[in-house]
Amino acid sequence: MLPLFGDERRREINLGGSSSVTTSQAAILNQARARRIERETVRKRHESAVTIQAWWRGITDARRVRQELREQFTGDITGLTGLRCLVLIGQDTDFLDRWTAEVLSQGSLFGLAHGRDREHWLVLMRQVFFLLLRSISDCTRSERAVSCLQVLCTLLNPASAIEALGFSGNQLTVSITEYAVRHDLYQYLARLIQTIGPEAKNAPTLPFFVELIYRPLNTLERLSEAFMRCFQSLAIHILTIPLLPNRIPISSLTALSAKLPLSSLSVLSTSIADLASTIPLQSHVHLIANLYTFTSPRYAILPPSSLKTYLQLMTASLSILPVHALDPPSALDAAPAMSWADDDDSESEQPQVAVVTSFAPTPRLPPLDTRTQKRLQILPSPSHLNALLKAVQHDRGALPDLVSWLVNLCTVWPTRKDKILSTLLLYGGGGLVREIYRDYVRNSPLGKDENMSSLMDPSLASAWPPLLLLTELYTQSLLTMGDDEFFSNSRTSLTLDELVVFSRALFNIAFALYWRDDQTKIQEGGVPGLNLRWVGVRDKIMKCLQAIYARGSRKPFMPENHWHVNSQIDMNSFIDAAVFEEQQLDESSAPRALTKRQLSHFSPRLGVLNNIPFAIQFETCVLIFRCFVENDKWNRNRDIRGRIDVSIRRGHIAQDGYDRLAEADLRAPIAITFIDQFGEPEAGIDGGGVFKEFFTSLCKEVFDTDRGLWLENKRNEIYPNPHLYATEPHNLNWYRFIGRILGKALYKGILVEVAFAGFFLAKWLDKQSFLDDLASLDPDLYQGLIFLKNYTGDVEDLALNFTVAIEEFGIAKAVDLIPDGSNVPVTRENRLQYIYLTSHYRLSKQIKLQSEAFFEGLSDMIDPKWLRMFNQQELQILLGGVNAPVDVQDLRAHTQYGGLYDNDEPTIQTFWKVLEDFDQEQRRLFLRFVTSCSRPPLLGFKQLNPLFAIRDAGSDEHRLPTSSTCVNLLKLPRYTSEKKLHDKLLQAISSGAGFDLS
């Protein structure tokens, strides 16, 4: 080889001896380095030259060989030599087109597939298959692509091979099919199909693409390993194509639907987890839409095993999707999704706040095409759900898989949850609740006392979906279930015996999830196989438990101590720890108005008290409440505040109280001075008693229904006036003031002789109202809604729509319950929604502003989480005392005496004997006479503030006994006979005579 750059190997030798110039050591080193670099450069140039020469020789040889191959191919296009040349030439469109045209015109595709050339033909044809497939990637709509696809379809068609070769041709087709599937046939097809938009569904190549999709599944032997791989590849690449049904011509779509072997879907049962993890997140939505489209027409004829696999595959995809992934973007961006059973008023101007477990960005999928959205809308529709339920009836083994699918669908698509649950409750006459309980939940290990430590064990994953769906269904059913139906053991509900067992299991689970000291796992961990965190599980169970407990509170049916955990925890240490945790929260930077979920994260004990307070006995909760109040007083005493002096005119108690105390700090000490009719201050110093008298008089005025702020139901329970004028700013300020005054009473332990309606008390506790609450407010409307719920005819014949009639200032008008409700008829499918929304409007929405104003004032005095320790009935007792017999012995044990009296004085002895002889009604009258409240304190008369006292009122036996309710004082003359004392006392308490202020 001649050197290109001269003779680099010749060394330069100096024959002239040593240089006359003295060279420094540094210069010598630099020269040596320069020569080394020069030699390295020359070497690289030489190697590059060699490489270039070799490449050029290769190009030249390749051109020569390719030309020889072309010449040989031209001489034997359809022969084995031509086939070999075609494979060696590779991706050459012209030669592939010539070969395709020749074999199609001669019909010689299988001409070499017999005899000794059979194996050679098979090896070569596998290569040609993918050469043809790749050659059409840039021309998916051209005629030449059609020719190539015709050859490919023929190669995968057993009928064509058998026609040319006999039955032995089938094995050749199977071999080519297995090779094609193994080398990503479906991945190629998915890319090719997606290059053709849905608007170009008449492209001539599409029918051939469709045939290539189903040919392998029809060729391979069912249940074989190759068939399973083929079905997996189909699911991963083809069924995840967006708008697949919209891309295919109708005739081809019909063929594809008929040819897909969905009856063998069960082969995927062992690989569902792998499929779910392999498919990209955004593709799961399209898998759900496409799988539904092709499978739903066959629900009735699918084998049970395939129906189970279908549901499992759909469930696996749903469990991966983020919440709201199936919602239209417009609905998702407009506002947080609300259920029609959520206690919320869409007209409120308050900002919407959502509780989140993490501030990490929520995965957002690409916007869905409207056609995909329309297809997905059918999933929660009554017709689709009824078809699935009917299919499952033929084989009950698929019901657990359907249950898992339903739980995940409700979780991922919360805006459709109520629609789904309502359909399930109406299906088959409403017996699904009992069926799920008796078949899957009754014998479940979840909630059993012996399994509480393993609650989150993955081995129990299959037990969670039935329990959670039953919980959701039962909670939903209670919203529109009257007490008559609840206690009647109807087939649409659980029997009371079953409810006792079920509620205890739920209670055990809820308590275990709240009582964990490590709440991080509850907040961040999830149920295996479900798109649901443990905190979500806890919330669902809690909602159901509270609804069941509310029924039992009104009409007890649970065994004694059913809800209590006294045997599991030490109550004394629990109280101390709860008070300590409350104090820690109060001193921390945490906001005062914590949600129940936030509270359970900060403090397990306060989480129990605020979410499942019925786990703790009422008396214990009252003690904790009083401890919270005392702690708050102590904390405020450290911040020294002066006493508030207030003057109140006797004839204007309510107005003066409002004017002077509406903005005052009512937690500070308040000294009341009454001004008489002459404008002079009344004598006396307020040590607490005068304020109590003021408060008692104020309550009589502000809760008087004649003032227009309150109305009374048939049980003599009051609730805010729903009339529009009650929502005017001035009246809302009055509600706020009344709330503050009532909070002061709770703070000081003053009992109030007023009864509130249960649905109004529920607002204090942030609880829902139920249909049965409507019976006390509007019995006629309640009966009408019960009639509608049980109506067996065509509901649309009743001509109802989603409006409610109200009257304002003598003018009747209709209010929409939903947007455009006047044009939405009530049907069998949506009547439960109508019943709930109607009762919710009357019980909650009409008094929303009034209730919020009242509760805002109450919260100024009493932390809302303190009140959440009680139910409505207990809160009423906390306000007004317990409706229990008056215990005279307890009253006597906590009585103080003044003047000439002591416990052994004869008149006092006679007095207690007379009081013992009174019946309970007379004892209540006496109690009201001396304390202004007819009910005794919950924890006994030791809690009366101040203690009951009796003082000598002189020897005039013609005088009646008098009282000072402001200080719980009885002024009793010294009567000499038992009869006279009896008659005078009875006369005084019956007439209310003799009141004065001492």
BAMARSE-832412 format. One record per residue (C-alpha): z, x, y. Coordinates in steps of 0.1 Angstrom, whole numbers, always signed. Layout:
<nodes>
     Z     X     Y
     Z     X     Y
...
</nodes>
This chain:
<nodes>
     Z     X     Y
    +0    +0    +0
   -10   +15   +34
   +18   +16   +59
   +13    -9   +88
   +33   +11  +113
   +25   +47  +105
   +43   +71   +80
   +79   +62   +86
   +90   +86   +58
   +78  +118   +76
  +108  +137   +90
  +106  +156  +123
  +117  +192  +118
  +124  +216  +147
  +110  +251  +137
  +118  +266  +170
  +154  +274  +162
  +185  +261  +180
  +181  +243  +213
  +186  +264  +244
  +205  +235  +259
  +240  +231  +249
  +246  +195  +237
  +279  +178  +240
  +296  +162  +210
  +292  +127  +225
  +255  +131  +230
  +251  +142  +194
  +269  +111  +182
  +248   +88  +204
  +216  +104  +191
  +227   +99  +155
  +235   +63  +162
  +202   +57  +179
  +183   +72  +150
  +202   +51  +125
  +194   +19  +144
  +158   +30  +146
  +156   +35  +108
  +173    +1  +102
  +147   -16  +125
  +119    +1  +107
  +133   -10   +73
  +136   -46   +84
  +101   -46   +98
   +89   -33   +65
  +107   -59   +45
   +94   -87   +68
   +59   -74   +63
   +63   -75   +25
   +76  -111   +28
   +47  -122   +49
   +22  -106   +26
   +38  -123    -4
   +38  -156   +14
    +2  -153   +23
    -8  -144   -12
   +12  -174   -24
    -6  -197    +0
   -39  -183   -10
   -31  -187   -47
   -17  -222   -42
   -48  -233   -24
   -69  -218   -52
   -48  -234   -79
   -47  -268   -60
   -84  -267   -57
   -88  -260   -94
   -64  -289  -101
   -84  -312   -79
  -116  -302   -97
   -99  -308  -131
   -84  -341  -119
  -118  -353  -107
  -133  -345  -140
  -107  -365  -160
   -90  -390  -137
   -76  -413  -163
   -71  -387  -190
   -40  -367  -199
   -53  -336  -180
   -59  -357  -149
   -24  -371  -152
    -9  -336  -154
   -30  -325  -124
   -18  -355  -105
   +19  -346  -111
   +13  -310  -102
    -6  -318   -71
   +24  -339   -60
   +27  -361   -29
   -10  -363   -21
   -19  -398    -9
   -57  -395   -15
   -54  -385   -51
   -27  -410   -58
   -49  -437   -44
   -79  -425   -65
   -58  -425   -96
   -43  -460   -88
   -77  -475   -81
   -92  -460  -113
   -64  -472  -137
   -64  -507  -121
  -102  -510  -124
  -103  -498  -160
   -71  -513  -171
   -63  -479  -187
   -27  -475  -176
   -13  -475  -211
   -45  -459  -226
   -28  -426  -234
    +6  -440  -244
    +1  -438  -282
    -4  -412  -308
    +4  -376  -303
    +0  -380  -265
   +27  -407  -262
   +56  -384  -253
   +35  -364  -228
   +23  -396  -212
   +59  -409  -209
   +72  -377  -193
   +43  -376  -168
   +44  -413  -160
   +80  -411  -150
   +71  -385  -124
   +41  -405  -112
   +63  -436  -108
   +83  -420   -80
   +53  -403   -65
   +38  -437   -60
   +71  -451   -48
   +75  -424   -22
   +39  -426   -11
   +43  -461    +3
   +73  -454   +25
   +51  -450   +56
   +28  -479   +48
   +49  -507   +34
   +25  -534   +46
    -9  -518   +37
   -33  -528   +10
   -30  -493    -6
    +7  -500    -9
    -1  -532   -28
   -22  -512   -53
    +6  -487   -59
   +32  -515   -63
    +9  -533   -88
   +10  -501  -110
   +47  -498  -106
   +53  -535  -116
   +30  -531  -146
   +50  -500  -158
   +82  -520  -156
   +67  -552  -172
   +74  -552  -210
   +47  -579  -215
   +20  -556  -202
   +31  -527  -224
   +34  -550  -255
    -1  -564  -248
   -16  -529  -247
    +5  -512  -274
   +22  -539  -294
   +59  -541  -298
   +63  -503  -295
   +53  -507  -259
   +87  -523  -251
  +105  -491  -258
   +82  -472  -233
   +90  -498  -206
  +128  -495  -213
  +126  -457  -211
  +107  -458  -178
  +131  -484  -165
  +162  -464  -174
  +147  -433  -158
  +138  -452  -126
  +173  -468  -123
  +190  -435  -130
  +169  -418  -102
  +178  -443   -75
  +151  -469   -78
  +172  -495   -59
  +180  -471   -31
  +143  -466   -26
  +136  -503   -27
  +164  -511    -2
  +150  -486   +23
  +115  -500   +19
  +125  -536   +22
  +145  -529   +54
  +114  -513   +70
  +100  -548   +70
  +118  -571   +95
  +128  -606   +86
  +101  -619  +109
   +74  -603   +87
   +84  -621   +55
   +47  -627   +47
   +40  -590   +42
   +18  -586   +10
   +41  -560    -5
   +73  -581    -5
   +66  -601   -37
   +61  -568   -55
   +94  -554   -41
  +111  -585   -54
   +96  -581   -88
  +107  -545   -89
  +143  -557   -81
  +146  -581  -111
  +123  -564  -137
  +149  -537  -147
  +176  -563  -152
  +153  -584  -174
  +141  -554  -193
  +173  -536  -202
  +195  -549  -230
  +223  -570  -218
  +258  -554  -220
  +243  -519  -224
  +255  -490  -204
  +221  -488  -187
  +222  -525  -178
  +257  -521  -162
  +245  -491  -141
  +215  -511  -131
  +236  -541  -120
  +260  -517  -101
  +230  -502   -83
  +217  -536   -74
  +250  -547   -60
  +254  -515   -39
  +219  -512   -25
  +201  -546   -27
  +228  -572   -23
  +241  -554    +8
  +208  -557   +26
  +213  -577   +58
  +195  -610   +58
  +181  -604   +24
  +172  -641   +17
  +155  -642   +52
  +133  -612   +44
  +117  -626   +13
   +90  -653   +10
  +102  -686    -4
   +82  -683   -36
   +96  -648   -42
  +131  -659   -33
  +129  -686   -59
  +117  -661   -85
  +145  -637   -76
  +172  -663   -77
  +159  -675  -111
  +155  -640  -126
  +188  -625  -115
  +209  -624  -147
  +241  -637  -129
  +253  -651  -162
  +259  -614  -171
  +278  -606  -140
  +308  -599  -161
  +295  -564  -169
  +308  -554  -135
  +343  -564  -142
  +355  -529  -150
  +338  -513  -120
  +348  -536   -92
  +372  -511   -76
  +345  -484   -77
  +319  -507   -62
  +343  -518   -33
  +350  -481   -24
  +314  -471   -27
  +299  -497    -4
  +302  -490   +34
  +326  -512   +53
  +300  -530   +74
  +279  -537   +42
  +307  -558   +26
  +299  -587   +49
  +263  -588   +37
  +274  -584    +1
  +296  -615    +5
  +268  -635   +22
  +241  -625    -3
  +262  -629   -34
  +273  -664   -22
  +236  -673   -16
  +224  -664   -50
  +255  -674   -70
  +267  -707   -55
  +239  -729   -70
  +250  -717  -104
  +287  -723  -102
  +286  -752  -127
  +267  -732  -154
  +282  -697  -149
  +301  -685  -180
  +338  -683  -172
  +338  -645  -175
  +310  -642  -149
  +327  -667  -126
  +358  -646  -128
  +339  -614  -120
  +321  -631   -91
  +354  -642   -76
  +369  -607   -81
  +340  -590   -65
  +341  -613   -35
  +379  -608   -33
  +375  -570   -33
  +351  -571    -5
  +373  -595   +16
  +403  -573   +11
  +385  -544   +27
  +373  -562   +58
  +394  -562   +90
  +409  -595  +102
  +384  -616  +121
  +354  -597  +106
  +337  -630   +98
  +343  -646  +132
  +314  -649  +156
  +318  -622  +183
  +319  -648  +211
  +349  -666  +195
  +366  -633  +188
  +362  -620  +224
  +370  -653  +241
  +407  -656  +230
  +430  -648  +202
  +423  -670  +172
  +447  -699  +170
  +454  -722  +141
  +455  -759  +148
  +490  -758  +133
  +502  -731  +157
  +527  -743  +182
  +506  -734  +212
  +491  -751  +242
  +457  -738  +251
  +460  -751  +286
  +489  -728  +294
  +481  -702  +321
  +506  -677  +305
  +490  -645  +291
  +485  -646  +254
  +505  -619  +236
  +497  -608  +200
  +522  -589  +179
  +506  -559  +163
  +519  -533  +138
  +499  -505  +152
  +481  -495  +184
  +454  -477  +164
  +419  -491  +173
  +410  -521  +151
  +378  -515  +131
  +349  -535  +148
  +319  -542  +127
  +284  -544  +142
  +276  -579  +156
  +264  -603  +128
  +230  -620  +130
  +234  -658  +137
  +217  -665  +104
  +243  -645   +85
  +270  -662  +105
  +256  -696   +95
  +256  -686   +59
  +292  -674   +61
  +303  -706   +77
  +297  -724   +44
  +323  -703   +26
  +354  -722   +40
  +335  -756   +41
  +349  -785   +20
  +317  -788    +0
  +317  -752   -11
  +355  -751   -18
  +352  -783   -38
  +323  -769   -58
  +344  -738   -67
  +374  -759   -76
  +353  -781   -98
  +338  -750  -115
  +373  -736  -122
  +384  -769  -138
  +362  -761  -168
  +380  -729  -174
  +415  -726  -160
  +415  -688  -166
  +395  -683  -134
  +420  -701  -112
  +441  -669  -105
  +409  -652   -93
  +400  -682   -71
  +436  -681   -57
  +432  -644   -48
  +399  -651   -32
  +414  -680   -12
  +444  -659    +0
  +421  -631   +12
  +397  -655   +29
  +426  -671   +48
  +438  -637   +58
  +405  -622   +69
  +394  -655   +86
  +426  -670  +101
  +406  -694  +123
  +394  -712   +92
  +428  -711   +74
  +438  -747   +83
  +404  -760   +73
  +407  -743   +39
  +443  -754   +33
  +435  -790   +42
  +406  -791   +18
  +428  -777   -10
  +455  -803    -3
  +430  -831    -5
  +412  -819   -36
  +416  -841   -67
  +442  -864   -51
  +464  -835   -39
  +478  -822   -72
  +469  -786   -66
  +503  -777   -52
  +521  -787   -84
  +495  -772  -106
  +498  -737   -90
  +535  -739   -91
  +539  -750  -127
  +512  -728  -141
  +516  -695  -121
  +547  -695   -99
  +575  -711  -118
  +575  -683  -144
  +566  -656  -120
  +589  -625  -119
  +589  -626   -81
  +620  -638   -65
  +641  -636   -96
  +675  -620   -91
  +669  -593  -117
  +636  -582  -101
  +645  -578   -65
  +646  -540   -66
  +610  -538   -79
  +595  -563   -54
  +569  -539   -41
  +560  -525   -76
  +521  -524   -80
  +526  -539  -115
  +535  -572   -98
  +503  -573   -77
  +488  -602   -97
  +518  -624   -91
  +516  -623   -53
  +484  -644   -47
  +496  -676   -64
  +530  -674   -47
  +514  -668   -12
  +488  -695   -16
  +515  -720   -27
  +536  -709    +2
  +508  -715   +27
  +498  -749   +11
  +533  -762   +10
  +540  -752   +46
  +508  -769   +56
  +516  -801   +37
  +550  -803   +53
  +534  -806   +87
  +521  -840   +79
  +545  -852   +53
  +571  -878   +61
  +606  -878   +46
  +597  -908   +25
  +570  -889    +7
  +591  -857    +6
  +620  -873   -12
  +598  -896   -34
  +587  -870   -59
  +551  -879   -54
  +524  -860   -74
  +512  -844   -42
  +544  -825   -37
  +570  -806   -57
  +599  -824   -72
  +633  -817   -56
  +644  -798   -87
  +613  -777   -85
  +618  -772   -48
  +653  -759   -54
  +640  -732   -77
  +610  -724   -56
  +630  -721   -23
  +655  -698   -39
  +628  -675   -50
  +613  -674   -15
  +648  -669    -1
  +654  -639   -23
  +621  -623   -14
  +627  -629   +24
  +662  -616   +23
  +651  -585    +4
  +623  -578   +29
  +646  -583   +59
  +676  -564   +44
  +658  -531   +38
  +671  -504   +61
  +636  -487   +60
  +615  -512   +79
  +586  -488   +83
  +573  -496   +48
  +575  -533   +56
  +555  -528   +89
  +529  -504   +75
  +527  -510   +37
  +505  -537   +21
  +503  -559   -10
  +480  -542   -36
  +447  -560   -38
  +453  -581    -7
  +444  -575   +29
  +479  -582   +39
  +509  -561   +51
  +544  -568   +38
  +554  -580   +73
  +527  -606   +70
  +540  -617   +36
  +575  -620   +51
  +563  -641   +80
  +544  -665   +57
  +574  -669   +34
  +597  -673   +64
  +576  -701   +78
  +577  -720   +46
  +615  -714   +41
  +623  -727   +76
  +603  -758   +70
  +621  -765   +37
  +654  -758   +53
  +647  -781   +82
  +642  -810   +57
  +674  -802   +40
  +693  -800   +73
  +683  -836   +81
  +690  -849   +46
  +708  -824   +24
  +695  -821   -12
  +702  -784   -20
  +731  -773   -42
  +762  -761   -23
  +758  -725   -11
  +721  -725   -21
  +712  -706   +10
  +742  -683   +14
  +745  -646    +5
  +783  -643    +8
  +785  -630   -27
  +760  -602   -20
  +774  -588   +12
  +808  -583   +27
  +809  -608   +56
  +835  -589   +77
  +815  -557   +77
  +783  -578   +83
  +799  -593  +114
  +810  -559  +127
  +776  -543  +120
  +757  -572  +136
  +778  -571  +168
  +774  -533  +169
  +736  -535  +165
  +735  -561  +193
  +755  -538  +215
  +732  -509  +207
  +702  -530  +216
  +718  -542  +248
  +725  -506  +258
  +690  -493  +247
  +658  -495  +267
  +644  -522  +243
  +634  -554  +262
  +659  -583  +261
  +633  -608  +249
  +625  -592  +216
  +603  -612  +191
  +618  -620  +158
  +595  -595  +141
  +605  -567  +166
  +641  -576  +162
  +640  -572  +124
  +624  -538  +128
  +652  -526  +152
  +680  -542  +133
  +680  -556   +97
  +712  -577  +103
  +699  -592  +135
  +666  -598  +117
  +685  -618   +91
  +704  -638  +118
  +672  -646  +138
  +649  -653  +109
  +670  -666   +80
  +702  -675   +97
  +709  -700   +70
  +717  -671   +48
  +750  -668   +67
  +775  -696   +69
  +775  -716  +101
  +811  -708  +109
  +803  -670  +106
  +773  -674  +129
  +796  -692  +154
  +820  -663  +153
  +792  -638  +158
  +779  -659  +187
  +813  -658  +204
  +815  -620  +198
  +781  -616  +215
  +793  -636  +244
  +826  -616  +247
  +806  -584  +245
  +784  -596  +273
  +814  -605  +294
  +829  -571  +288
  +797  -553  +298
  +795  -574  +329
  +831  -568  +338
  +823  -531  +341
  +799  -541  +369
  +826  -555  +392
  +813  -587  +408
  +831  -610  +433
  +840  -646  +425
  +815  -672  +437
  +832  -699  +458
  +814  -732  +459
  +822  -764  +478
  +811  -796  +462
  +812  -831  +479
  +827  -857  +456
  +798  -881  +462
  +770  -855  +459
  +780  -835  +429
  +746  -830  +413
  +727  -823  +446
  +754  -799  +459
  +756  -782  +426
  +718  -777  +426
  +717  -765  +462
  +745  -740  +457
  +741  -728  +421
  +704  -730  +414
  +699  -693  +422
  +735  -680  +417
  +746  -657  +390
  +764  -682  +367
  +778  -655  +345
  +801  -645  +373
  +834  -664  +379
  +828  -696  +398
  +856  -713  +418
  +849  -750  +427
  +865  -767  +457
  +859  -804  +459
  +854  -820  +493
  +868  -855  +496
  +852  -884  +514
  +868  -873  +547
  +852  -839  +545
  +886  -822  +537
  +890  -797  +508
  +911  -811  +480
  +943  -792  +472
  +945  -770  +442
  +932  -737  +429
  +904  -735  +403
  +916  -716  +373
  +889  -730  +352
  +899  -766  +350
  +883  -777  +383
  +850  -761  +372
  +852  -781  +339
  +857  -813  +358
  +827  -804  +380
  +807  -796  +350
  +817  -829  +332
  +808  -849  +363
  +775  -830  +368
  +764  -837  +332
  +770  -874  +337
  +747  -874  +366
  +719  -850  +355
  +716  -865  +320
  +716  -900  +333
  +683  -915  +321
  +680  -936  +353
  +674  -903  +373
  +639  -901  +356
  +642  -866  +341
  +653  -877  +307
  +644  -905  +283
  +664  -918  +253
  +651  -926  +218
  +664  -953  +195
  +691  -929  +182
  +704  -925  +218
  +692  -889  +218
  +677  -876  +250
  +645  -856  +256
  +625  -846  +287
  +605  -874  +303
  +568  -868  +294
  +555  -886  +325
  +533  -865  +347
  +556  -867  +377
  +583  -849  +357
  +560  -818  +358
  +560  -816  +395
  +575  -783  +408
  +606  -799  +423
  +615  -816  +390
  +607  -785  +370
  +633  -767  +391
  +658  -793  +382
  +651  -788  +345
  +656  -751  +351
  +689  -757  +368
  +701  -780  +341
  +692  -753  +315
  +713  -728  +335
  +743  -751  +337
  +741  -759  +300
  +739  -722  +293
  +771  -717  +314
  +788  -743  +291
  +778  -725  +260
  +789  -692  +276
  +823  -706  +285
  +827  -727  +253
  +828  -760  +271
  +818  -789  +249
  +792  -814  +263
  +791  -851  +254
  +754  -853  +252
  +730  -856  +222
  +695  -841  +224
  +666  -852  +202
  +659  -828  +173
  +623  -821  +183
  +635  -810  +218
  +662  -788  +203
  +635  -772  +181
  +618  -759  +213
  +650  -740  +221
  +648  -722  +188
  +610  -716  +189
  +604  -738  +159
  +577  -763  +151
  +581  -800  +151
  +569  -821  +122
  +554  -854  +117
  +587  -869  +106
  +602  -861  +140
  +578  -886  +155
  +596  -915  +138
  +625  -912  +163
  +602  -910  +193
  +574  -934  +186
  +579  -954  +154
  +547  -974  +158
  +526  -943  +162
  +544  -927  +132
  +536  -957  +110
  +500  -956  +121
  +496  -920  +112
  +513  -925   +78
  +489  -953   +72
  +459  -931   +81
  +472  -903   +58
  +474  -926   +28
  +443  -946   +36
  +420  -948    +5
  +390  -964   +21
  +363  -948   +43
  +383  -932   +72
  +353  -934   +95
  +355  -972   +93
  +387  -970  +114
  +365  -957  +144
  +391  -930  +154
  +382  -899  +173
  +402  -868  +184
  +418  -883  +214
  +452  -897  +222
  +459  -926  +246
  +484  -921  +274
  +494  -941  +305
  +500  -925  +339
  +510  -946  +369
  +498  -977  +352
  +464  -963  +343
  +455  -958  +306
  +434  -928  +298
  +423  -908  +267
  +432  -871  +264
  +411  -849  +241
  +431  -832  +213
  +403  -807  +207
  +373  -797  +229
  +350  -827  +233
  +374  -846  +210
  +360  -880  +222
  +328  -872  +203
  +344  -859  +171
  +351  -887  +146
  +382  -886  +123
  +370  -882   +87
  +387  -878   +53
  +383  -841   +56
  +398  -836   +91
  +424  -864   +92
  +453  -841   +85
  +443  -821  +115
  +441  -853  +136
  +476  -864  +123
  +491  -830  +132
  +475  -827  +166
  +485  -863  +176
  +521  -858  +166
  +521  -823  +182
  +508  -837  +214
  +536  -863  +216
  +564  -841  +204
  +555  -808  +221
  +525  -807  +244
  +536  -836  +267
  +569  -820  +274
  +558  -784  +273
  +563  -776  +309
  +596  -794  +311
  +609  -777  +280
  +597  -742  +292
  +615  -747  +326
  +647  -759  +308
  +646  -730  +284
  +639  -705  +312
  +671  -716  +328
  +690  -716  +296
  +678  -680  +288
  +692  -668  +321
  +727  -674  +306
  +722  -672  +268
  +700  -646  +251
  +674  -665  +230
  +681  -645  +199
  +717  -657  +200
  +705  -693  +197
  +681  -685  +169
  +711  -681  +146
  +713  -719  +144
  +692  -749  +134
  +689  -780  +155
  +719  -798  +140
  +741  -767  +143
  +730  -761  +179
  +740  -797  +187
  +774  -790  +171
  +777  -758  +192
  +770  -778  +223
  +792  -809  +216
  +815  -801  +188
  +815  -811  +152
  +811  -847  +142
  +841  -845  +118
  +874  -863  +115
  +900  -854  +141
  +927  -833  +124
  +959  -844  +141
  +980  -816  +124
  +956  -790  +137
  +958  -804  +172
  +996  -805  +171
  +997  -769  +159
  +977  -758  +190
  +994  -779  +216
 +1014  -767  +246
 +1042  -786  +264
 +1053  -789  +299
 +1082  -805  +319
 +1109  -819  +297
 +1088  -819  +266
 +1088  -797  +236
 +1078  -802  +199
 +1112  -818  +190
 +1116  -841  +220
 +1119  -878  +208
 +1089  -891  +229
 +1067  -862  +215
 +1078  -870  +179
 +1069  -907  +185
 +1036  -897  +201
 +1025  -877  +171
 +1035  -905  +147
 +1014  -930  +168
  +984  -906  +168
  +987  -902  +130
  +985  -940  +127
  +953  -942  +148
  +920  -945  +128
  +893  -920  +134
  +875  -940  +160
  +907  -944  +180
  +914  -906  +176
  +879  -899  +190
  +886  -921  +220
  +919  -902  +226
  +901  -869  +223
  +875  -880  +248
  +903  -893  +271
  +920  -859  +273
  +891  -834  +269
  +860  -854  +280
  +844  -849  +246
  +850  -871  +216
  +842  -844  +190
  +866  -816  +180
  +856  -779  +184
  +838  -765  +154
  +864  -739  +145
  +893  -761  +152
  +915  -768  +182
  +924  -732  +186
  +890  -728  +202
  +897  -755  +228
  +897  -738  +262
  +923  -743  +277
  +945  -755  +248
  +956  -791  +247
  +988  -797  +266
 +1013  -826  +271
 +1034  -829  +303
 +1062  -852  +312
 +1050  -879  +336
 +1084  -895  +344
 +1105  -924  +330
 +1085  -953  +343
 +1075  -971  +311
 +1052  -995  +330
 +1028  -966  +338
  +998  -958  +316
  +993  -923  +302
  +969  -903  +324
  +949  -872  +318
  +933  -843  +335
  +902  -835  +314
  +895  -804  +335
  +925  -787  +318
  +928  -808  +286
  +961  -822  +298
  +978  -855  +288
 +1005  -868  +312
 +1027  -889  +291
 +1056  -911  +305
 +1089  -910  +284
 +1085  -942  +265
 +1116  -954  +246
 +1099  -974  +219
 +1071  -966  +195
 +1053  -999  +200
 +1052  -995  +238
 +1039  -960  +235
 +1013  -972  +210
 +1001 -1001  +232
 +1001  -981  +264
  +982  -952  +249
  +957  -974  +232
  +951  -993  +265
  +946  -961  +284
  +921  -945  +260
  +902  -978  +256
  +898  -985  +293
  +895  -949  +306
  +921  -958  +332
  +945  -934  +348
  +923  -904  +354
  +934  -881  +381
  +934  -844  +391
  +966  -825  +389
</nodes>
